[in-house]
Amino acid sequence: MKKIFGILFSILVIYVIYYDLTVGTLPASTPQPVDAKVEQETPAPAETDTPSFDAKVKPGDTVISIVEHKINKSLPVSIADLIEDFQTLNGGKSPEKIQIGSTYHFPDYSK
């Protein structure tokens, strides 16, 4: 009797493995299309007295890290001023919503 249960259990395990490998038990994920807005052109900077430079956002970049990398030192202004200048230069775009691969205008505090 034990041999029959062992054989049936083995057949069940083999069937489950076969089914999982061929059909699968998880739903297949479909790749989402990349939004065409990611590769948008750089908007013209607003007319301000703040000097600026253009930079393309790479993975892991933040507004602060991009500006500090450009001027090769820590920020000479407060973060609130940096955010305000960034939003002014980019038509109100929030620094938290910058997208990888897009180019934005950043305030240049090196002068």
N, CA, C and O atoms as a Tinker XYZ file with bonds, in Angstrom:
   444  protein
     1  N      0.820000   -1.193000    0.000000    73     2
     2  CA     0.000000    0.000000    0.000000    64     1     3
     3  C      0.868000    1.264000    0.000000    63     2     4     5
     4  O      0.537000    2.257000   -0.648000    81     3
     5  N      1.995000    1.210000    0.745000    73     3     6
     6  CA     2.884000    2.364000    0.794000    64     5     7
     7  C      3.518000    2.611000   -0.575000    63     6     8     9
     8  O      3.747000    3.755000   -0.968000    81     7
     9  N      3.794000    1.535000   -1.285000    73     7    10
    10  CA     4.408000    1.691000   -2.611000    64     9    11
    11  C      3.459000    2.384000   -3.585000    63    10    12    13
    12  O      3.890000    3.190000   -4.410000    81    11
    13  N      2.174000    2.073000   -3.490000    73    11    14
    14  CA     1.183000    2.689000   -4.379000    64    13    15
    15  C      1.076000    4.186000   -4.092000    63    14    16    17
    16  O      1.043000    4.999000   -5.016000    81    15
    17  N      1.023000    4.548000   -2.798000    73    15    18
    18  CA     0.969000    5.972000   -2.444000    64    17    19
    19  C      2.256000    6.685000   -2.849000    63    18    20    21
    20  O      2.207000    7.835000   -3.286000    81    19
    21  N      3.374000    6.043000   -2.717000    73    19    22
    22  CA     4.654000    6.623000   -3.137000    64    21    23
    23  C      4.699000    6.867000   -4.628000    63    22    24    25
    24  O      5.165000    7.915000   -5.074000    81    23
    25  N      4.218000    5.910000   -5.403000    73    23    26
    26  CA     4.193000    6.049000   -6.863000    64    25    27
    27  C      3.220000    7.152000   -7.278000    63    26    28    29
    28  O      3.549000    7.970000   -8.137000    81    27
    29  N      2.018000    7.188000   -6.675000    73    27    30
    30  CA     1.041000    8.235000   -6.993000    64    29    31
    31  C      1.573000    9.619000   -6.608000    63    30    32    33
    32  O      1.397000   10.587000   -7.347000    81    31
    33  N      2.219000    9.701000   -5.451000    73    31    34
    34  CA     2.788000   10.983000   -5.024000    64    33    35
    35  C      3.898000   11.426000   -5.979000    63    34    36    37
    36  O      3.989000   12.609000   -6.307000    81    35
    37  N      4.736000   10.503000   -6.425000    73    35    38
    38  CA     5.805000   10.822000   -7.375000    64    37    39
    39  C      5.228000   11.313000   -8.699000    63    38    40    41
    40  O      5.729000   12.276000   -9.278000    81    39
    41  N      4.175000   10.653000   -9.178000    73    39    42
    42  CA     3.526000   11.071000  -10.423000    64    41    43
    43  C      2.932000   12.467000  -10.257000    63    42    44    45
    44  O      3.027000   13.295000  -11.162000    81    43
    45  N      2.324000   12.727000   -9.113000    73    43    46
    46  CA     1.751000   14.053000   -8.852000    64    45    47
    47  C      2.843000   15.128000   -8.849000    63    46    48    49
    48  O      2.660000   16.192000   -9.442000    81    47
    49  N      3.957000   14.867000   -8.199000    73    47    50
    50  CA     5.064000   15.836000   -8.149000    64    49    51
    51  C      5.622000   16.076000   -9.546000    63    50    52    53
    52  O      5.885000   17.221000   -9.913000    81    51
    53  N      5.804000   15.041000  -10.314000    73    51    54
    54  CA     6.317000   15.189000  -11.677000    64    53    55
    55  C      5.342000   15.998000  -12.536000    63    54    56    57
    56  O      5.767000   16.852000  -13.314000    81    55
    57  N      4.032000   15.734000  -12.400000    73    55    58
    58  CA     3.040000   16.484000  -13.159000    64    57    59
    59  C      3.044000   17.958000  -12.774000    63    58    60    61
    60  O      2.978000   18.831000  -13.640000    81    59
    61  N      3.122000   18.238000  -11.463000    73    59    62
    62  CA     3.130000   19.634000  -10.999000    64    61    63
    63  C      4.358000   20.359000  -11.540000    63    62    64    65
    64  O      4.249000   21.504000  -11.978000    81    63
    65  N      5.511000   19.723000  -11.517000    73    63    66
    66  CA     6.732000   20.346000  -12.046000    64    65    67
    67  C      6.595000   20.585000  -13.548000    63    66    68    69
    68  O      6.948000   21.658000  -14.038000    81    67
    69  N      6.092000   19.607000  -14.275000    73    67    70
    70  CA     5.882000   19.752000  -15.714000    64    69    71
    71  C      4.916000   20.908000  -16.012000    63    70    72    73
    72  O      5.189000   21.738000  -16.879000    81    71
    73  N      3.809000   20.958000  -15.302000    73    71    74
    74  CA     2.817000   22.004000  -15.522000    64    73    75
    75  C      3.405000   23.386000  -15.218000    63    74    76    77
    76  O      3.163000   24.339000  -15.959000    81    75
    77  N      4.160000   23.495000  -14.154000    73    75    78
    78  CA     4.746000   24.778000  -13.762000    64    77    79
    79  C      5.769000   25.256000  -14.801000    63    78    80    81
    80  O      5.853000   26.450000  -15.088000    81    79
    81  N      6.534000   24.335000  -15.355000    73    79    82
    82  CA     7.550000   24.725000  -16.328000    64    81    83
    83  C      6.973000   25.023000  -17.712000    63    82    84    85
    84  O      7.518000   25.851000  -18.442000    81    83
    85  N      5.894000   24.366000  -18.073000    73    83    86
    86  CA     5.344000   24.586000  -19.417000    64    85    87
    87  C      4.299000   25.684000  -19.447000    63    86    88    89
    88  O      4.385000   26.591000  -20.275000    81    87
    89  N      3.330000   25.625000  -18.578000    73    87    90
    90  CA     2.241000   26.596000  -18.576000    64    89    91
    91  C      2.529000   27.737000  -17.607000    63    90    92    93
    92  O      2.284000   28.902000  -17.919000    81    91
    93  N      3.041000   27.403000  -16.453000    73    91    94
    94  CA     3.322000   28.405000  -15.434000    64    93    95
    95  C      2.110000   28.658000  -14.560000    63    94    96    97
    96  O      0.972000   28.410000  -14.958000    81    95
    97  N      2.371000   29.147000  -13.383000    73    95    98
    98  CA     1.280000   29.425000  -12.455000    64    97    99
    99  C      1.109000   30.909000  -12.193000    63    98   100   101
   100  O      0.097000   31.323000  -11.627000    81    99
   101  N      2.081000   31.718000  -12.595000    73    99   102
   102  CA     1.988000   33.160000  -12.410000    64   101   103
   103  C      1.536000   33.813000  -13.711000    63   102   104   105
   104  O      1.886000   33.347000  -14.796000    81   103
   105  N      0.757000   34.894000  -13.605000    73   103   106
   106  CA     0.347000   35.572000  -14.841000    64   105   107
   107  C      1.556000   36.225000  -15.506000    63   106   108   109
   108  O      2.435000   36.763000  -14.832000    81   107
   109  N      1.587000   36.172000  -16.802000    73   107   110
   110  CA     2.682000   36.777000  -17.558000    64   109   111
   111  C      2.530000   38.285000  -17.542000    63   110   112   113
   112  O      1.447000   38.811000  -17.797000    81   111
   113  N      3.610000   38.974000  -17.244000    73   111   114
   114  CA     3.561000   40.431000  -17.241000    64   113   115
   115  C      3.871000   40.932000  -18.639000    63   114   116   117
   116  O      4.781000   40.439000  -19.305000    81   115
   117  N      3.107000   41.908000  -19.066000    73   115   118
   118  CA     3.344000   42.495000  -20.383000    64   117   119
   119  C      4.172000   43.756000  -20.192000    63   118   120   121
   120  O      3.881000   44.546000  -19.294000    81   119
   121  N      5.189000   43.965000  -21.007000    73   119   122
   122  CA     6.006000   45.166000  -20.856000    64   121   123
   123  C      5.186000   46.412000  -21.164000    63   122   124   125
   124  O      4.432000   46.457000  -22.137000    81   123
   125  N      5.350000   47.418000  -20.314000    73   123   126
   126  CA     4.644000   48.674000  -20.492000    64   125   127
   127  C      5.387000   49.527000  -21.514000    63   126   128   129
   128  O      6.616000   49.595000  -21.473000    81   127
   129  N      4.674000   50.178000  -22.429000    73   127   130
   130  CA     5.355000   51.023000  -23.410000    64   129   131
   131  C      5.962000   52.246000  -22.731000    63   130   132   133
   132  O      5.399000   52.798000  -21.785000    81   131
   133  N      7.106000   52.649000  -23.230000    73   131   134
   134  CA     7.767000   53.819000  -22.693000    64   133   135
   135  C      6.998000   55.045000  -23.154000    63   134   136   137
   136  O      6.652000   55.174000  -24.328000    81   135
   137  N      6.740000   55.933000  -22.222000    73   135   138
   138  CA     5.986000   57.132000  -22.541000    64   137   139
   139  C      6.812000   58.022000  -23.470000    63   138   140   141
   140  O      8.002000   58.237000  -23.238000    81   139
   141  N      6.190000   58.524000  -24.496000    73   139   142
   142  CA     6.887000   59.347000  -25.488000    64   141   143
   143  C      7.330000   60.683000  -24.904000    63   142   144   145
   144  O      8.193000   61.354000  -25.470000    81   143
   145  N      6.751000   61.067000  -23.786000    73   143   146
   146  CA     7.113000   62.355000  -23.197000    64   145   147
   147  C      8.482000   62.327000  -22.542000    63   146   148   149
   148  O      9.032000   63.392000  -22.262000    81   147
   149  N      9.052000   61.169000  -22.287000    73   147   150
   150  CA    10.346000   61.083000  -21.629000    64   149   151
   151  C     11.425000   61.727000  -22.484000    63   150   152   153
   152  O     12.304000   62.413000  -21.962000    81   151
   153  N     11.365000   61.516000  -23.770000    73   151   154
   154  CA    12.351000   62.089000  -24.672000    64   153   155
   155  C     11.870000   63.440000  -25.208000    63   154   156   157
   156  O     11.926000   63.694000  -26.411000    81   155
   157  N     11.412000   64.275000  -24.329000    73   155   158
   158  CA    10.895000   65.569000  -24.746000    64   157   159
   159  C     12.034000   66.568000  -24.907000    63   158   160   161
   160  O     13.127000   66.387000  -24.369000    81   159
   161  N     11.755000   67.600000  -25.644000    73   159   162
   162  CA    12.747000   68.634000  -25.822000    64   161   163
   163  C     12.825000   69.496000  -24.573000    63   162   164   165
   164  O     11.882000   69.568000  -23.785000    81   163
   165  N     13.965000   70.143000  -24.411000    73   163   166
   166  CA    14.155000   70.998000  -23.260000    64   165   167
   167  C     13.312000   72.256000  -23.425000    63   166   168   169
   168  O     13.413000   72.943000  -24.442000    81   167
   169  N     12.469000   72.566000  -22.419000    73   167   170
   170  CA    11.688000   73.789000  -22.534000    64   169   171
   171  C     12.595000   75.009000  -22.407000    63   170   172   173
   172  O     13.633000   74.958000  -21.746000    81   171
   173  N     12.198000   76.087000  -23.039000    73   171   174
   174  CA    12.981000   77.308000  -22.957000    64   173   175
   175  C     12.935000   77.834000  -21.529000    63   174   176   177
   176  O     11.865000   77.868000  -20.920000    81   175
   177  N     14.076000   78.245000  -20.986000    73   175   178
   178  CA    14.064000   78.736000  -19.613000    64   177   179
   179  C     13.283000   80.030000  -19.498000    63   178   180   181
   180  O     13.258000   80.847000  -20.419000    81   179
   181  N     12.649000   80.201000  -18.353000    73   179   182
   182  CA    11.899000   81.430000  -18.111000    64   181   183
   183  C     12.890000   82.588000  -17.995000    63   182   184   185
   184  O     14.054000   82.397000  -17.643000    81   183
   185  N     12.413000   83.766000  -18.291000    73   183   186
   186  CA    13.267000   84.946000  -18.219000    64   185   187
   187  C     13.527000   85.277000  -16.747000    63   186   188   189
   188  O     12.661000   85.813000  -16.056000    81   187
   189  N     14.723000   84.951000  -16.288000    73   187   190
   190  CA    15.120000   85.252000  -14.917000    64   189   191
   191  C     16.520000   85.819000  -14.929000    63   190   192   193
   192  O     17.216000   85.775000  -15.944000    81   191
   193  N     16.929000   86.354000  -13.789000    73   191   194
   194  CA    18.283000   86.863000  -13.672000    64   193   195
   195  C     19.230000   85.793000  -13.132000    63   194   196   197
   196  O     20.415000   86.054000  -12.924000    81   195
   197  N     18.704000   84.585000  -12.906000    73   195   198
   198  CA    19.516000   83.485000  -12.408000    64   197   199
   199  C     20.231000   82.806000  -13.571000    63   198   200   201
   200  O     19.577000   82.343000  -14.506000    81   199
   201  N     21.570000   82.739000  -13.530000    73   199   202
   202  CA    22.268000   82.010000  -14.595000    64   201   203
   203  C     21.944000   80.523000  -14.485000    63   202   204   205
   204  O     21.718000   80.004000  -13.391000    81   203
   205  N     21.925000   79.852000  -15.620000    73   203   206
   206  CA    21.553000   78.439000  -15.594000    64   205   207
   207  C     22.392000   77.645000  -16.582000    63   206   208   209
   208  O     23.057000   78.202000  -17.456000    81   207
   209  N     22.342000   76.334000  -16.420000    73   207   210
   210  CA    22.977000   75.409000  -17.353000    64   209   211
   211  C     22.009000   74.257000  -17.583000    63   210   212   213
   212  O     21.138000   73.988000  -16.755000    81   211
   213  N     22.171000   73.579000  -18.717000    73   211   214
   214  CA    21.327000   72.432000  -19.039000    64   213   215
   215  C     22.075000   71.153000  -18.689000    63   214   216   217
   216  O     23.285000   71.050000  -18.888000    81   215
   217  N     21.333000   70.177000  -18.163000    73   215   218
   218  CA    21.929000   68.879000  -17.862000    64   217   219
   219  C     20.892000   67.789000  -18.073000    63   218   220   221
   220  O     19.706000   67.975000  -17.803000    81   219
   221  N     21.361000   66.654000  -18.558000    73   219   222
   222  CA    20.507000   65.492000  -18.754000    64   221   223
   223  C     20.548000   64.653000  -17.478000    63   222   224   225
   224  O     21.625000   64.392000  -16.943000    81   223
   225  N     19.399000   64.238000  -16.998000    73   223   226
   226  CA    19.296000   63.491000  -15.750000    64   225   227
   227  C     19.664000   62.037000  -15.991000    63   226   228   229
   228  O     19.142000   61.390000  -16.900000    81   227
   229  N     20.574000   61.531000  -15.158000    73   227   230
   230  CA    20.990000   60.127000  -15.210000    64   229   231
   231  C     20.396000   59.398000  -14.001000    63   230   232   233
   232  O     19.971000   60.042000  -13.042000    81   231
   233  N     20.363000   58.073000  -14.037000    73   231   234
   234  CA    19.828000   57.329000  -12.889000    64   233   235
   235  C     20.578000   57.680000  -11.604000    63   234   236   237
   236  O     21.808000   57.687000  -11.577000    81   235
   237  N     19.836000   57.965000  -10.558000    73   235   238
   238  CA    20.418000   58.287000   -9.264000    64   237   239
   239  C     20.656000   59.767000   -9.044000    63   238   240   241
   240  O     20.996000   60.176000   -7.934000    81   239
   241  N     20.486000   60.581000  -10.075000    73   239   242
   242  CA    20.708000   62.023000   -9.946000    64   241   243
   243  C     19.547000   62.699000   -9.240000    63   242   244   245
   244  O     18.389000   62.304000   -9.380000    81   243
   245  N     19.885000   63.723000   -8.482000    73   243   246
   246  CA    18.891000   64.623000   -7.896000    64   245   247
   247  C     19.269000   66.032000   -8.307000    63   246   248   249
   248  O     20.364000   66.262000   -8.820000    81   247
   249  N     18.378000   66.960000   -8.086000    73   247   250
   250  CA    18.670000   68.358000   -8.434000    64   249   251
   251  C     19.888000   68.835000   -7.644000    63   250   252   253
   252  O     20.763000   69.507000   -8.190000    81   251
   253  N     19.939000   68.488000   -6.373000    73   251   254
   254  CA    21.061000   68.924000   -5.534000    64   253   255
   255  C     22.370000   68.317000   -6.031000    63   254   256   257
   256  O     23.377000   69.018000   -6.138000    81   255
   257  N     22.363000   67.015000   -6.337000    73   255   258
   258  CA    23.616000   66.381000   -6.764000    64   257   259
   259  C     24.099000   66.928000   -8.102000    63   258   260   261
   260  O     25.305000   67.068000   -8.310000    81   259
   261  N     23.192000   67.233000   -8.999000    73   259   262
   262  CA    23.593000   67.785000  -10.301000    64   261   263
   263  C     24.212000   69.163000  -10.135000    63   262   264   265
   264  O     25.239000   69.459000  -10.746000    81   263
   265  N     23.600000   70.007000   -9.318000    73   263   266
   266  CA    24.126000   71.366000   -9.115000    64   265   267
   267  C     25.464000   71.304000   -8.376000    63   266   268   269
   268  O     26.403000   72.008000   -8.747000    81   267
   269  N     25.563000   70.471000   -7.333000    73   267   270
   270  CA    26.830000   70.364000   -6.602000    64   269   271
   271  C     27.941000   69.814000   -7.490000    63   270   272   273
   272  O     29.090000   70.238000   -7.369000    81   271
   273  N     27.619000   68.881000   -8.378000    73   271   274
   274  CA    28.626000   68.339000   -9.294000    64   273   275
   275  C     29.106000   69.412000  -10.260000    63   274   276   277
   276  O     30.288000   69.462000  -10.601000    81   275
   277  N     28.198000   70.265000  -10.699000    73   275   278
   278  CA    28.558000   71.329000  -11.653000    64   277   279
   279  C     29.489000   72.361000  -11.010000    63   278   280   281
   280  O     30.460000   72.797000  -11.628000    81   279
   281  N     29.185000   72.755000   -9.750000    73   279   282
   282  CA    29.980000   73.815000   -9.119000    64   281   283
   283  C     31.157000   73.256000   -8.309000    63   282   284   285
   284  O     31.976000   74.026000   -7.808000    81   283
   285  N     31.251000   71.935000   -8.176000    73   283   286
   286  CA    32.344000   71.263000   -7.465000    64   285   287
   287  C     32.495000   71.697000   -6.015000    63   286   288   289
   288  O     33.611000   71.760000   -5.500000    81   287
   289  N     31.391000   71.995000   -5.358000    73   287   290
   290  CA    31.389000   72.299000   -3.922000    64   289   291
   291  C     29.956000   72.168000   -3.419000    63   290   292   293
   292  O     29.042000   71.897000   -4.197000    81   291
   293  N     29.765000   72.358000   -2.133000    73   291   294
   294  CA    28.412000   72.259000   -1.587000    64   293   295
   295  C     27.599000   73.486000   -1.987000    63   294   296   297
   296  O     28.145000   74.486000   -2.455000    81   295
   297  N     26.305000   73.392000   -1.795000    73   295   298
   298  CA    25.409000   74.476000   -2.216000    64   297   299
   299  C     25.683000   75.772000   -1.458000    63   298   300   301
   300  O     25.763000   75.756000   -0.230000    81   299
   301  N     25.828000   76.895000   -2.165000    73   299   302
   302  CA    26.019000   78.180000   -1.486000    64   301   303
   303  C     24.688000   78.832000   -1.094000    63   302   304   305
   304  O     24.682000   79.896000   -0.475000    81   303
   305  N     23.570000   78.206000   -1.448000    73   303   306
   306  CA    22.249000   78.736000   -1.108000    64   305   307
   307  C     21.463000   77.658000   -0.370000    63   306   308   309
   308  O     21.880000   76.501000   -0.320000    81   307
   309  N     20.340000   78.037000    0.193000    73   307   310
   310  CA    19.507000   77.062000    0.895000    64   309   311
   311  C     18.802000   76.157000   -0.117000    63   310   312   313
   312  O     18.665000   76.494000   -1.293000    81   311
   313  N     18.368000   75.018000    0.371000    73   311   314
   314  CA    17.659000   74.078000   -0.502000    64   313   315
   315  C     16.349000   74.687000   -0.979000    63   314   316   317
   316  O     15.938000   74.449000   -2.115000    81   315
   317  N     15.692000   75.464000   -0.139000    73   315   318
   318  CA    14.441000   76.116000   -0.537000    64   317   319
   319  C     14.686000   77.068000   -1.713000    63   318   320   321
   320  O     13.879000   77.129000   -2.640000    81   319
   321  N     15.806000   77.813000   -1.674000    73   319   322
   322  CA    16.127000   78.712000   -2.786000    64   321   323
   323  C     16.440000   77.921000   -4.060000    63   322   324   325
   324  O     16.054000   78.325000   -5.157000    81   323
   325  N     17.141000   76.797000   -3.908000    73   323   326
   326  CA    17.451000   75.951000   -5.061000    64   325   327
   327  C     16.167000   75.434000   -5.703000    63   326   328   329
   328  O     16.025000   75.467000   -6.925000    81   327
   329  N     15.241000   74.961000   -4.888000    73   327   330
   330  CA    13.970000   74.453000   -5.408000    64   329   331
   331  C     13.200000   75.559000   -6.116000    63   330   332   333
   332  O     12.647000   75.343000   -7.194000    81   331
   333  N     13.166000   76.723000   -5.521000    73   331   334
   334  CA    12.445000   77.853000   -6.120000    64   333   335
   335  C     13.069000   78.252000   -7.460000    63   334   336   337
   336  O     12.353000   78.496000   -8.431000    81   335
   337  N     14.408000   78.317000   -7.514000    73   335   338
   338  CA    15.082000   78.669000   -8.763000    64   337   339
   339  C     14.869000   77.600000   -9.830000    63   338   340   341
   340  O     14.655000   77.924000  -10.999000    81   339
   341  N     14.926000   76.314000   -9.432000    73   339   342
   342  CA    14.704000   75.233000  -10.385000    64   341   343
   343  C     13.295000   75.308000  -10.963000    63   342   344   345
   344  O     13.107000   75.154000  -12.170000    81   343
   345  N     12.311000   75.541000  -10.109000    73   343   346
   346  CA    10.935000   75.627000  -10.590000    64   345   347
   347  C     10.740000   76.830000  -11.500000    63   346   348   349
   348  O     10.001000   76.746000  -12.481000    81   347
   349  N     11.387000   77.941000  -11.196000    73   347   350
   350  CA    11.287000   79.129000  -12.046000    64   349   351
   351  C     11.889000   78.866000  -13.422000    63   350   352   353
   352  O     11.320000   79.267000  -14.438000    81   351
   353  N     13.037000   78.194000  -13.458000    73   351   354
   354  CA    13.706000   77.921000  -14.725000    64   353   355
   355  C     12.980000   76.891000  -15.574000    63   354   356   357
   356  O     13.123000   76.891000  -16.797000    81   355
   357  N     12.202000   76.012000  -14.947000    73   355   358
   358  CA    11.558000   74.907000  -15.666000    64   357   359
   359  C     10.045000   75.004000  -15.676000    63   358   360   361
   360  O      9.362000   73.984000  -15.762000    81   359
   361  N      9.519000   76.193000  -15.592000    73   359   362
   362  CA     8.078000   76.386000  -15.730000    64   361   363
   363  C      7.241000   75.729000  -14.644000    63   362   364   365
   364  O      6.147000   75.241000  -14.924000    81   363
   365  N      7.734000   75.705000  -13.409000    73   363   366
   366  CA     6.961000   75.157000  -12.305000    64   365   367
   367  C      7.140000   73.668000  -12.087000    63   366   368   369
   368  O      6.473000   73.094000  -11.226000    81   367
   369  N      8.024000   73.020000  -12.842000    73   367   370
   370  CA     8.258000   71.573000  -12.693000    64   369   371
   371  C      8.856000   71.294000  -11.313000    63   370   372   373
   372  O      9.817000   71.945000  -10.903000    81   371
   373  N      8.287000   70.337000  -10.612000    73   371   374
   374  CA     8.748000   69.986000   -9.274000    64   373   375
   375  C     10.057000   69.202000   -9.353000    63   374   376   377
   376  O     10.182000   68.307000  -10.189000    81   375
   377  N     11.037000   69.519000   -8.501000    73   375   378
   378  CA    12.308000   68.784000   -8.525000    64   377   379
   379  C     12.141000   67.301000   -8.190000    63   378   380   381
   380  O     12.970000   66.482000   -8.587000    81   379
   381  N     11.089000   66.954000   -7.471000    73   379   382
   382  CA    10.854000   65.556000   -7.117000    64   381   383
   383  C     10.362000   64.743000   -8.308000    63   382   384   385
   384  O     10.372000   63.513000   -8.257000    81   383
   385  N      9.936000   65.401000   -9.371000    73   383   386
   386  CA     9.348000   64.695000  -10.509000    64   385   387
   387  C     10.216000   64.743000  -11.756000    63   386   388   389
   388  O      9.710000   64.585000  -12.867000    81   387
   389  N     11.517000   64.959000  -11.588000    73   387   390
   390  CA    12.389000   64.929000  -12.759000    64   389   391
   391  C     12.494000   63.493000  -13.251000    63   390   392   393
   392  O     12.427000   62.547000  -12.466000    81   391
   393  N     12.660000   63.342000  -14.568000    73   391   394
   394  CA    12.670000   62.018000  -15.183000    64   393   395
   395  C     14.040000   61.707000  -15.768000    63   394   396   397
   396  O     14.703000   62.571000  -16.342000    81   395
   397  N     14.442000   60.464000  -15.611000    73   395   398
   398  CA    15.712000   60.006000  -16.150000    64   397   399
   399  C     15.686000   60.147000  -17.673000    63   398   400   401
   400  O     14.713000   59.766000  -18.324000    81   399
   401  N     16.751000   60.692000  -18.226000    73   399   402
   402  CA    16.864000   60.845000  -19.666000    64   401   403
   403  C     16.372000   62.184000  -20.188000    63   402   404   405
   404  O     16.621000   62.526000  -21.343000    81   403
   405  N     15.674000   62.948000  -19.349000    73   403   406
   406  CA    15.194000   64.261000  -19.771000    64   405   407
   407  C     16.236000   65.323000  -19.424000    63   406   408   409
   408  O     17.034000   65.151000  -18.502000    81   407
   409  N     16.216000   66.412000  -20.173000    73   407   410
   410  CA    17.136000   67.519000  -19.935000    64   409   411
   411  C     16.370000   68.680000  -19.306000    63   410   412   413
   412  O     15.281000   69.037000  -19.754000    81   411
   413  N     16.954000   69.258000  -18.268000    73   411   414
   414  CA    16.330000   70.367000  -17.547000    64   413   415
   415  C     17.334000   71.494000  -17.394000    63   414   416   417
   416  O     18.533000   71.316000  -17.606000    81   415
   417  N     16.817000   72.663000  -17.020000    73   415   418
   418  CA    17.650000   73.821000  -16.716000    64   417   419
   419  C     17.879000   73.833000  -15.205000    63   418   420   421
   420  O     16.938000   73.709000  -14.421000    81   419
   421  N     19.142000   73.983000  -14.813000    73   419   422
   422  CA    19.505000   74.016000  -13.404000    64   421   423
   423  C     20.151000   75.349000  -13.097000    63   422   424   425
   424  O     20.887000   75.874000  -13.933000    81   423
   425  N     19.901000   75.920000  -11.919000    73   423   426
   426  CA    20.550000   77.195000  -11.568000    64   425   427
   427  C     22.047000   76.993000  -11.404000    63   426   428   429
   428  O     22.500000   75.999000  -10.837000    81   427
   429  N     22.807000   77.963000  -11.914000    73   427   430
   430  CA    24.260000   77.888000  -11.862000    64   429   431
   431  C     24.751000   78.858000  -10.789000    63   430   432   433
   432  O     24.723000   80.072000  -10.986000    81   431
   433  N     25.200000   78.322000   -9.658000    73   431   434
   434  CA    25.664000   79.143000   -8.536000    64   433   435
   435  C     27.177000   79.252000   -8.494000    63   434   436   437
   436  O     27.733000   79.633000   -7.463000    81   435
   437  N     27.854000   78.930000   -9.577000    73   435   438
   438  CA    29.305000   78.983000   -9.582000    64   437   439
   439  C     29.839000   80.409000   -9.718000    63   438   440   441
   440  O     31.022000   80.651000   -9.477000    81   439
   441  N     29.004000   81.326000  -10.091000    73   439   442
   442  CA    29.444000   82.705000  -10.308000    64   441   443
   443  C     29.246000   83.551000   -9.080000    63   442   444
   444  O     29.564000   84.740000   -9.091000    81   443
